[in-house]
Amino acid sequence: MKVLHINSNRVQLKMASNTRLVQIQPRLPNKIIIPTNKGYHVIDKRNIIALSANGGYTHIYFNTNETIFSSNGLKKMEQLLPNTMFFKIHQSHVIKLDQVKMIGFDHIIMENGMNLPVARRRRKGLLKLFGNK
């Protein structure tokens, strides 16, 4: 048995000619580790409101009005978060769905008052998640 690829909580194994994904149950399923310039932060995914890209870095906004600047890019951060809770509304922004207060034609307002742009091609998918056709 060989380990081919490790990605958050999935490990791809190769056994003879079979390749399959095996789910590994994390010990703390709601926690993730985020690298910053001060070390590693262990954060609860349930407290995140939104993420915004800044070059190869990411601003992470929390419901406690705290912000962390991570050395992980937005794509890497997306892989750490469940797509049932989070949605990418723009190439530079990911939001937590249960924190949405209002969806405008080209922007979204979060519960904490953040105003973020919504890409035209992402708006329809976002509305569908909320039950609008």
C-alpha positions as CSV (number, residue, x, y, z in Angstrom):
1,M,0.0,0.0,0.0
2,K,1.4,3.4,-1.0
3,V,0.2,6.9,0.0
4,L,0.0,9.0,-3.1
5,H,-1.6,12.2,-2.0
6,I,-2.7,13.8,1.3
7,N,-5.3,16.6,1.1
8,S,-6.8,17.9,4.4
9,N,-8.8,14.8,5.6
10,R,-8.5,12.6,2.5
11,V,-5.7,10.2,1.6
12,Q,-5.4,8.6,-1.8
13,L,-4.0,5.1,-1.6
14,K,-2.7,2.9,-4.3
15,M,-3.2,-0.9,-3.8
16,A,-1.9,-3.0,-6.7
17,S,-4.0,-1.6,-9.6
18,N,-6.8,0.0,-7.5
19,T,-6.7,3.6,-6.5
20,R,-9.3,4.9,-4.0
21,L,-10.0,7.7,-1.6
22,V,-10.1,6.9,2.1
23,Q,-11.7,9.3,4.5
24,I,-9.8,9.8,7.7
25,Q,-11.9,11.1,10.6
26,P,-10.2,14.2,12.1
27,R,-10.0,14.4,15.8
28,L,-11.3,18.0,15.8
29,P,-13.6,18.2,12.8
30,N,-14.4,21.9,13.3
31,K,-10.8,23.1,13.7
32,I,-8.3,24.0,11.1
33,I,-4.7,25.2,11.4
34,I,-3.8,28.4,9.7
35,P,-0.2,29.6,9.1
36,T,0.4,33.3,9.8
37,N,3.5,35.5,10.4
38,K,3.2,34.9,14.1
39,G,3.0,31.1,13.9
40,Y,0.0,28.7,13.5
41,H,-3.5,29.6,14.6
42,V,-6.0,26.9,15.4
43,I,-9.4,28.3,14.5
44,D,-12.9,27.0,14.5
45,K,-14.5,27.0,11.0
46,R,-17.9,27.9,12.5
47,N,-16.5,31.3,13.6
48,I,-15.4,32.4,10.1
49,I,-17.6,34.9,8.2
50,A,-15.6,35.5,5.0
51,L,-12.2,35.2,3.4
52,S,-10.7,37.7,1.0
53,A,-7.6,37.1,-1.2
54,N,-4.8,39.6,-1.1
55,G,-2.2,38.4,-3.7
56,G,-1.0,35.0,-2.4
57,Y,-2.3,35.7,1.1
58,T,-5.8,35.6,2.6
59,H,-7.6,37.8,5.1
60,I,-9.9,35.7,7.3
61,Y,-12.8,37.5,9.0
62,F,-14.4,36.1,12.1
63,N,-17.8,36.7,13.9
64,T,-15.8,38.2,16.8
65,N,-14.6,41.1,14.6
66,E,-11.1,39.6,14.6
67,T,-9.1,39.3,11.4
68,I,-6.2,37.0,10.6
69,F,-3.8,37.5,7.7
70,S,-2.8,34.0,6.5
71,S,0.1,33.0,4.3
72,N,-2.2,30.5,2.7
73,G,-3.7,31.6,-0.6
74,L,-7.5,31.6,-1.1
75,K,-7.4,28.3,-3.1
76,K,-5.6,26.5,-0.3
77,M,-8.1,27.9,2.2
78,E,-11.1,26.8,0.1
79,Q,-9.8,23.2,0.3
80,L,-9.8,23.4,4.1
81,L,-13.4,24.5,4.3
82,P,-16.6,22.5,3.7
83,N,-18.4,23.5,0.5
84,T,-21.7,22.9,2.3
85,M,-20.9,25.9,4.6
86,F,-18.9,28.2,2.3
87,F,-19.3,29.5,-1.3
88,K,-17.0,31.4,-3.6
89,I,-18.8,34.5,-4.7
90,H,-15.9,36.1,-6.6
91,Q,-12.4,35.2,-7.6
92,S,-11.2,37.0,-4.4
93,H,-13.9,36.2,-1.9
94,V,-15.4,33.2,-0.1
95,I,-18.3,33.6,2.3
96,K,-20.0,31.5,4.9
97,L,-23.5,31.0,3.7
98,D,-25.3,31.3,7.1
99,Q,-23.8,34.8,7.6
100,V,-25.5,36.3,4.5
101,K,-27.8,39.2,5.3
102,M,-28.7,40.5,1.8
103,I,-27.9,39.6,-1.8
104,G,-27.8,42.5,-4.2
105,F,-27.4,42.5,-8.0
106,D,-23.6,42.9,-7.8
107,H,-22.8,42.7,-4.1
108,I,-23.6,40.9,-0.9
109,I,-24.0,42.2,2.6
110,M,-22.9,40.0,5.5
111,E,-24.4,39.9,9.0
112,N,-21.4,41.9,10.3
113,G,-22.0,44.6,7.7
114,M,-19.3,43.6,5.2
115,N,-20.1,44.5,1.7
116,L,-18.5,42.2,-0.9
117,P,-18.7,42.0,-4.7
118,V,-20.5,39.1,-6.3
119,A,-19.3,37.9,-9.8
120,R,-22.1,37.8,-12.4
121,R,-21.4,34.2,-13.2
122,R,-21.6,33.2,-9.5
123,R,-24.8,35.1,-8.6
124,K,-27.2,32.5,-10.0
125,G,-25.5,29.6,-8.2
126,L,-25.6,31.6,-4.9
127,L,-29.3,32.3,-5.3
128,K,-30.0,28.6,-6.1
129,L,-28.4,27.7,-2.7
130,F,-31.0,29.9,-1.0
131,G,-33.8,28.2,-2.9
132,N,-34.3,30.8,-5.6
133,K,-34.5,29.5,-9.2
